[in-house]
Amino acid sequence: MLAKLYTYSIRDEVLLWIEHYFVKRTHQTRVSDCLSAEASLISGVVQGSGIGPVPFLIFVDELAKLLEHHGVVVKLFADDRKVYLEICNVDDAVKLQKALDLIVECAD
């Protein structure tokens, strides 16, 4: 994530601040009076934070551009993505499969 932010010209003290904000985060869940054990967050963004959506949008934008480069239609809304392509022949099916493989690769 930090490397991607760097490519968007987010650098120096701001990038360091973001790194400190997202690294070594923990989480607890409260239900009524019960509080869960503390757990380390290994991925995702801090819910309810002002900065949290920024890295998410950068990742989504990059994936959308990559898929569109492969000729696949991408529709985005919040954290939902729709990917589709009219399949008229075997080449179209191969193109869609490559797009799905890219999505899996990005998710990994």
N, C-alpha and C positions, 0 to 999 in steps of 0.2 A: 504494500500500500504506500509506503513512504517513497519508494522509487517512482511510483505513478504520480504522486503529489509533486515530486521534484520536476517531472516532465511538464507539469502545469505551472511551472515557475514559482512554486511554493518552496522557499529555501530558507537557509540560515536559521535565525531564532524562531521564526514561525514554524518551520518544519521540526525543529527540536522540541518546541512546545507541544506540537501535535503528537510527536513520538512519545513524549513523557505522559501525555494524556491517555493514550491508548495502550501502552505497554504495562504489563503486570496489573491489570484490572481484576477486581473480584466482584462477586455477585452474591446476594442473598435474596430469598423470597419470603415475603411475609403474607400469611393468611390468618386473618383475625389477630389473635395474640401469639401465634406460633411463628417462629423465625427459623428458616432452614440454616443448615451449616453453610459456612462461607465456601465458595468454589471459585476457582480461577476461570476467567473468561479467556478462551483461546482463539475466538473468532467473533465476528459481528461488531456491531457498534453499540455505544452506550445509549439505551433507550431514554428518550426525553431530553437528550443533550442537543444543544444548538449546533455543534460541530458534527455530530454523528451522521447526518444525511450526506455531507459533502463527499466523503470517500465512497459511500454507496453510489452516489450519482456518477462519480468518476468511473467506477467499475462498470456500471450499467451502460454508460455512454460508450465506453471502449468496446464492450461486447456487441452493442447494437451496430456500431460502425463496422466491426469485423464481419458480422453476419450480412449486413447490407452489401459489403464488398464481395461477398460470395453469392449475391443475387437473391437473398432470402428477405422477405418482408418482415420487419420487426415493429411491433406496437408496444409501447411502454406506458405504464401508469403506476405510479408509486412503486411498490415492489413486485408488481406483476409484469410478466413479459409474455407476449404472444409471438410466435414465430410460425410463419406459414409460407407455402409456395404451391402454386398450382402444378400438379403432377400430370404432365401430358405424355411423358416418355420415360425411358429408363434413366436418361441423363438427368432429368429433373429429380428423380428419386435419389440418385447418387448425390446430387447437389444438396438436397434436404438432409440426407444422412451425414454429409460432411459438416453441415451447420449444427446438427445435433451433437456430433462429436466435439465440435468447438465449444459448445455449451458445457459439456461434461468436463472438458479440459480446463475451462475457466473455473468451474465449480471445484475442481480438485485443487 
